[in-house]
Amino acid sequence: MCSKWYEDLYEDYGKSYEEEAFVKGTKGEVDFLEKELDFNKDKNILDIGCGTGRHSIELNKRGYEVTAIDLSESMIEQAKNKMKKKDLDVNFRVKNALELDYKKEFDLSIILCEGAFSLMENDDKDYKILKNAYNALKDKGKLILTVPNAYKPIIEENENLDLTTLRENFILEIEDDNGKEKNIKAKQRYYLPSEISWRLKNIGFNEVDIYGCELGNFDRNRKVNKKDMEFLVIAKKE
């Protein structure tokens, strides 16, 4: 069976991932997550598509119990190494977000920096991941995720964007942890706010709030705009 493009991307990429610009805002983002948790250390957190565990480790450092999953063995290995150095206890697991079977176990699910979401090859799989995140939540639980902002590539007239599907096809050039250069045929799904709101409410979330999204500075006062790479979504389950 052929591997998916995102599997090729994150194979032997755990160390290189740590150098990406978008991983630099962790503490500010976790500050926001804590506020959404009302600083209640008794609340359980599920980090879907955790990468090298930056949010999970910071949350655990602050006293929260976290289960963190990612499809990439390389990412999880890097996350575990980081955790051991800090003498923390995050439940890191190599697991496919499409196959989650948690039922009402968590107070908060997070899918951040496109972790496990919007990289799938079709909308049904995007929907499945969101549904699994919903199922994992207890009643009154929240899902917080960041979603690629369709306004940005549209106004920039990105020629790689299919306007009927809002999917972008492009070549991603990277160097992995072994110094090997890779040219990967990648895909990215963008969303409009109304679309993601409808999708989440159709799954069963009762409240869906959508905001602009600034790296390292999540804020309920930031309005959705045409320039942010992503928008921030907070969905509540009754």
N, C-alpha and C positions, 0 to 999 in steps of 0.2 A: 504494500500500500504506500502511495506517495505521501510524504509529509506535507503539512500545510506550510505556507510561507512564514507564518509567525513562529512555527516550530524551528524552521531553518534559521530564522533570525536569532532566537534566544538560545540556540545550541552553542555552548562555549562562549557565552557573552556576559556571564555574571559580573566579572571584574570590569569589563569595558562599559557596561551599563552604568556603573557608579560614576563615570565621567560625564554622562549626559547632562546637559544644562537643566533639563526639567526635573532633575532629582534634588535640586538645591533648596527647594522651599519647604522641606519637610516639617520643621518645627512650627512654622507659622500655620501650616495646614492642620497639624495635630492640635494646635491651640484652638482652632475652630471646631474640630471634632470633639474636643473636651467640652466646649460650651454646649454643643448639641446633645451631649450626654449628661448635661447638668453636673459635670464633675463627679458623677456617681461611679466609684470604683467597683461597685458590685455588678456593673453591667458587662455583658459578654459581647465580644466583637468578632465578626468574621471578615477577613480581608481577602477578597476574591481577586486573583491575578496580582498577587502581592509583590512580584518581582524579587528584588533582593531584600525585601522586608523592611524598607525604610520607615513606613508608617507603623507597621506592626511592632517593630523594635522600639520606636519612640513611645508608642502607647504603653507597651509593657514596662518600659523604663519608668513611666509615670504611674504605674500601679494597676493597669487594666489587664484582664485576662483576654488573650487574643489567639484565635485559630486562623492560620494564614495558608492559603493554597495557591499553587501555581503549577502550570503544565510543564515548566522547564526544570529539569533536574539541575542544570547549571545554576539557575537563579536560586533555587532552594538551597543548594550546597553553599553558595556565597552567603545567603541569609543566615544559615546555621552557624557558619564561621564567625560572622559578625556578632551574632547573639552570644556565642561562647566567650568571646573577648570581653563582653560587657556583663557576663554572668547573669543573663536573663533567662526567661522561660516562656518562649513563644512556641505554640504547637504548629510548627511548619510541616506541611505535607505536600508531596507531589501529587496533584489531583487535577483532573479536567473539570473546568467549570460547567461544562455541559452535562456532567454526570454526578453533580452534587445531590446528595440524598438527605441533607439535614432537614428536620421538621421542627419548627418553632423552638429553636435552641438559642437564638441570639437576639440581643437587644438592638444591635446595629450591624448592618452589612455595608461594606465600603467597596467601591470599584473605582479606583482613582488612576489618573494618568493613562486612561484607555486600557487599564489592566483587564484582560479577558473580554472586553466589550468593544464593539465597533471594528474588530479585526477579523471577524468571521466572514465566510464566503457568501452567506445569505442572511436575509432578515429573520428567517425562522430560528436560526441559531442564536442571533442576538436576543430574540424574544425568549428563547429557552434559558439563557443565562439570567435574564432579569426575573423570569419566573422562579428559577431555582433560588435566587437571592430573596425573593418574596417568601417562598416556602420556608426558608431557613429562619425567618424572623418570628419572634414571639408577637402576640397582639400588642399594639402600641409601639412596635419596633419601627426603626427608620432604615431606609436605604439612602446612602449618600454616594453619588457618582458624578464623574466629570464626563461630558459628552462632546465629541468634536462638533464644532460650530459651523453649520452649512453656510451661514451668511458670508463668512470670510472667503472661501474659495469662489463663491458666486460673484461677489463684488470685485474680486481680483481677476475674474475671467480665467480661472485655471482651466487650461485646455485638456487636462487629464481627468477632469470631473465629468461624469455622465450625469446630465441634468435630470434624466428620468429616474435614475436609481440613487442619486447622490453618493455614488461610489467613485473613488479616485483610484486609478491604476498607475503605478509609477515604479521606477527602479530605485531601490534603496542600496546605497553603497556604504559598507561598514568594514571594519577590521575587527576580527574576533580576538578572544583572549590569547590565542596562539599566534597572533600576528598574521593570520590568513585574511586576505581581502575577499569580500563576498559582494556580488551584485545580485540582489534578491528582487524578484518580481513581486511587489507588494500591493496590497489593497487596503483602502481605508473607507469606512462608511461614515458619512456626515449626517447630522440630523438638524431639523428645524425644531424650535421649542414646542410648537403645537403638536408636532408628530410624537416626540418623546413623551409628552404629557398624556396624550391619548393612549399610547402604548402602555404606560405604567398604570393608568386608571383601568384599562381593559384587563390587566393582570389582576387587579384587586386593590391597589393602593387608593386610599380615600382622599389624601391630600398630596398634591404635587406642587412644589415651589421651585421656580427656576430663576437663576441669577447669572450675572456675568462672572467670569472666572479669571482671577489674576494669580499667577504663580506665587506660591508661598503666602498668599493673602486672601484666603477665602472669606467672603463677607456677604451677609444677607442684604446689605445696602447697595451692592454693586449691580447696576442694571445690565441686562443682556444687551450686547452691542455687536457691531459688525466686525470688530477688530480682534477680539479675544479668540485664541485658538480653540477654546472650549467654553462651554457654559456649565455651571454648577447646578445639580439637581438634588433636591431633598424630598423624598417621598415617604409618607407615613402610612403604616398599616393599622387599621382599626381592629 
